[in-house]
């Protein structure tokens, strides 16, 4: 296998749920943004972009020297591929920096219509080992998003075994399902998480009902706080960036296309400062970074599985967001 050597400062990849969030991400230091159209992304309820808005977004990112990645990472039905082909034909003149995909059929379709376009693999594809990374590299994928279930030791193992670009989430919501591939929302509501329409039933309160005694429910309680076995915390790795820098990560990704402008601005500003300073001095960890991130609406923070599965505390006892500050508005000029 080809060995990967990382001598370049990692990219800060920020979410852009709509045009204003795109502008905010650029203004506060993003190196790249990811966004979606109304079709084939995994955030059906984000603002998203139509073709005209994508043209504007492309112009803005070009002028700012920021990369633009478009999400096409939903699982497609057979009858949707003609629509995908039409969309790709419309997108081709925009010369986007990369498509983010998960479905091999989408990969093949892009290769047919826009063969020179860079392709990044979504976390939905569960890239958990270097062998998988090398397989996708052989298929023409230039970057993979590492599964959130990986430990730091696992991640370090990638860097020495593959030359493909490595991207990992460093901040934002986590899914209780394996890398987000959940069927619970589909089973209960017919709303597919794998098609961008998750209703987050993992955060509901549940009770047991014996089938011959309808209406007589028995609360499921882990302890005095109720049930939270499926209620995940939020990821925050700003203080663990030195280890990830040493592991050879190429892109640090922040989740949150449906979060507020304040969230986008704060996360971009904090992680921009952290990456720049830690690249020069890995010991220069500023407590203010975590303090600023605590101010945005979030669930309790955790480091996920980075330091092992046995000690991971990814479940939050409270389904509610922590809100200590109110977002009043933004200044246009």
N, C-alpha and C positions, 0 to 999 in steps of 0.2 A: 504493500500500500504506500501511496505517496505521503510523505511527512509534511505537516503544516507548520509554517513558521510565521508568526505574527509580529511584524515590526511597525505596524501602523496603529495610531490611536483609534480605539473602537468608536464606531458610529453610535450616536444617540438617535434612536428610532421612536418617534412619537405618534400617537393616534390623532387622526383628524376626522372627527365625525361629521363636520360640516365646514363651510367656507370660513366662518369666523374662527373656528378652532384650528383650522389650517394656518391662518394668518397668525394666530397666537403662538402656535408651536414654532413657526419660523422665527417670530419676533423674540422668543425666549430661548433660542439656541439649538433647535433640532437640526441634526445633520440630514435626516430623512424623515418622511412622513408616510403613513399607510392609511389608505381610505378605500371606500367601496362605492359601487353603484347600487341601484335598487335591486339588482339581480346578482345572485351567485356569491355574495359575501356572507359573513356570519353575524351581521348586525342589521337585521331587517328593520329595526326601529330607530336606528341612528338617522341623522339628517340625510346622509349619503349625497351622491353627486350624479347629476344627469350629464349628458355629453357636453353640453355648452359649459356647464360648471367645471367639468374636467379640463376643458380647453383653458379656462381662466386659471384653474389650479396649476396646470402645467406651466403656464406663462409665469405665474408667481414663483413657483419653485425654481424654475430656470434662472430667473432674475436674482434669486437669493442664493443660488448655488446649492440647493437642497434637493436630494433625491426623492422621487415619488414612486411609491409601490402601490399597485392596485390589487385588492383582495378578490380573488376568484376561488375561494377555498371551501365553498359549499359542496355537498355531495349531490351530483346531478342525476335527474331521471333521464331515461333514454330520449323522451320527446323534447328535452330542453337543449339538446346539442345544436339544432339549427339556430336557435336564438343566441346561443353562445358564439357560434360562427359569425353571425351578423354583427354581434357586439364587438368581436375581435377585429373585424374589418373596419368598423368605425373607429376603434381605438388605435389601430396601427399607425395612422399619420401623426398621432400625438407623441410618439416616440417615448413612451413611459420607460422608467428605469428598470422595472421588473414587475412581474405578476407573482402574486402569492397564491399557491395552489395546494390542494390536498388530494384531489381525485386524479388518478393516472390517466383517465380519459380526457380530462381537461388539459393535462400536460401534452398528450398526443395531439389534441386539437390546436393548441398554441403552436406546436412545432410545425404543423401543417400550414397554418395561416401566417404566422409571424415567427419564422424559424430562428431569427437572430436575437429575439428578445430574451433577456435574462429571466430565469425562473427561480423563485424561492419556495421552499417547502414549508407549509404551515405546521404549527404544533399539532393540528388535527391528525397528522400522519404518524404521530407517536415515534419519533426517531430516538431510539433508546440505546443504540450501540454503533460503533464505528463501521461495522459491516453493512448496516443499513445505510449509513451515510455514503459509503463507497458505491453501493448499489444505485442510489439516487444520483450520485455524481456521474456514473456511467450512463444514466438516462438523460443527462444534459442539465440537471439541476445544479445551480451555482452556489446555493446557500440552503441550509436547513435550520429550522427553529427547533432547538433541543427540547425534549419532553420535560415538563416541569417535575416529573417524578425522579429525575436524575440527581444523584448526590454530587458534591464537588469532586470527589475522587473519580466518579464516572465521567464527569465533564473533562477533567484533566486527561483521561484516557483517550478522548476523541482527538485532542490536539496533536498527539504524536502518531496517530494512525490514519489520518485523512487530510487531504489538502482542501476539502470543501470549506466554504465560509461557514462559521458557526454563529448562530444568533440565539440569545436566550432572554426570557422575560426577567426583569429585575424589579418590577413594580406593578401592582394592580390586583384585580380580583383573581381568585383561584377557583377552579371547578372541582367538586368532589369526585367527579368521574375521571377516568384515566385520560389525561390530556384533553379533557373536554368532550370526549366522545360519549355523550349521555343519551339514553333512550327514555328517561323518566318523563320528560316533558311531552314527548310523543305519545307515550302510553297513557298518560292521564288526561291530556288535553288535545292531542293531535297537533301540537305545535313542536316542530322538530328543532332541537338544539343544533343539529348538524346541518341545518339550512338557515341558521341565523334567527330563529324565532323561539328561543328558550324562555319559558315562563318561570324558571327558577323554582320548581316545586321542591327542590332540596331544602329550601329555607322555610317551608310551611311547618305548621304544628300538626302532628299526627296522633291518632288514637286507634285502638283496636276495637273491632266490633265482631262478636260471635255471630255467625251467619243466621242462626235461628232466633236471635234476639236483636232485631234491628232497632236502632235508636238508643241502645244501651252501650255506650262507649266506655272504653277503659283507657285512660290517658297513658301514653308511653313516656315514662320519665327516667332519665339517666340519673338525675339527682334533683335537688330542690329547685334548680333553675329550669327544669323541663327536659326537652329532647333537643339535641343539637349534633347528633352523630353525622348528619349530612351537611351541616352548616359550616362552610369553610371560612377561614380568615383571609385577609389580604396579604399579598406578598410585598415585602419591602427589603431590598438588598443593598441599599445605599451604603451601609457600613461594611458590607462584604465585597464591595467592588474590587479592592486590592487582590483578593483571591481569584476573582473572575478575570481580572486583567492578566494575572500570572498564568491563568489556564488557557489563554490565547483566544478569548472570545472576540469576534469581529464586530458584533452589533449588540447593544443593550436595548431591549425593547420594553416600552411602557404600555401596559394595557389601558383601555379606557376610551373607546370611541364614543361611548354614550355618557361620559362624565362631563362635568361643567368646564366652562372656560377657565375658572379659577384653578381647577384640578390640573388642566393642561399646562397653564402658565407656571404653576408652582412646581409641578413635576419636571417640566423642561428646564426651568431655571436651576433647581437643586441638582439634578443629575448632570446638567451641563457643567456646573461649577465643580461637582465631585469628580467627573471624568477628567477634566482638564488638570485639576490639582493633583489627583492621585496618579495620573500618568507621569507626572514629574517627580512626585514623592509619595510612594504608596503608604507612608505612615501618616500623612497629613489628613487625618479624618476629623471633620468639623462637626461637633455636636449640633450645630445650628441646622444642618441638613435634615436630621431626623425631626427636630423641633418644627421646622417649616412643613414637613410632610404630615405631621400630626394635626396641622391646622385644617387640612382639606378633609372633606367628608370621606370616611373610610370605616371599614370594619377593623377589629384588632389586627395589628401587624404581626407577621411571623416570617421566618426565613424558609418556610416550606420544608422540602426534603434535602436542602443543600448540605446539611451536616448529618444526614442519615435518616433512615425511616423509623428506627426505634424511638428516637427522642423527638421526632417531629410533632408539633402541636398545631396542626392545621385546622382543628375544629374550634369554632367560637361558640361560647355558651349563649351569646345574645345575637339574634338575627338582625338587630337594628344597627344602623350606621352610627359612628361616633361623629358628632357635629359640635365643634367648639367655637367656630367662627361662621358668620353669615357672609355670603357673597352678595354684595350690594349691586355691583354693576361694573362696567368697564368704560374707560375714557376713549372716545373716538378720536379726539384731537386736542 
